[in-house]
Amino acid sequence: MSLFSTISVSASGMTAQRQRAEVLVENIANADTTRTAGGGPYRRQDVVFQSQQVSSPFSSVFQSQLDPQATGVAISQVVVDQSEPERRYLPGHPDADKDGYVAVPKVNPAEDMVDLLGASRAYQANVSAISAVKDMIQRSIDLFR
Amino acid sequence: MLDPLSNSLDRYMTLVSVRQKLVASNVANADTPGYKTQDIDFESELHNAAAGTSPVVNTVPGLRVKNDGNNVDLDREARLLAENALRFSVASNLLRTQLKTVRMAIEGGSSAS
């Protein structure tokens, strides 16, 4: 039954979008963080999506000839922004250098908010796909009644 | 299985679910750079399905390619998602009527349900 692996495909989309949202929220939360464990200001992170074959562990046994492999999605890597941080003149700041400049993260909260909206909508699209497929499975089950 | 009609309904439902899987893949990969929308040629696959061959998955031409090389159109996928669900619903209802007729014959018409 290829319908069950369809749910795995949409679930992979949901997982990927959720992770993307987590990274974006982290960026927004740390928009003003000047101290990190690694030293220096916070650096913006971004996710890279990559398509990936999915099969639920159970269904791989029953993979029929009629089933084309299902293409899901996964996060292949999280990229950390390596560009120079912004320098802001804040002489009284504890992290200021001798000239009074503080290195602040190069995060644009507006950009991350827009991305977050996109992630949220994409998540909803995957949820709709799952509920449509769930309905189809239910109809197949109803055939036995 | 029972008769030619049930067999073609069976094939039809299999193809619709294969197509639904591709739609789900397209939605899941809506933000994947370089991903191209996948689909099957439904009409010709319905004719080929008699031969028992597995459906050929093609990329869909004529869609707008975004800057990252991705060409998934979420509106198209939403339409197909609804369309496939409806097609499947119609086919499963037809099949259920078929099965009901057979069951009625088995039970000799004793139960009206």
Interface residues (C-beta under 8 A of the other chain):
Chain A: M1 S2 L3 S5 T6 I7 V9 S10 S12 G13 A16 Q17 R20 V48 F49 Q50 S51 Q65 L66 D67 P68 A70 T71 G72 V73 G118 A122 A125 N126 S128 A129 A132 V133 D135 M136 R139 S140 D142 L143 R145
Chain B: M13 T14 V16 S17 V18 Q20 K21 L22 V23 A24 S25 V27 A28 N29 A30 D31 T32 P33 Y35 Q38 G52 S54 P55 V57 L74 E77 A78 L81 A82 N84 A85 F88 S89 S92 N93 L95 R96 L99
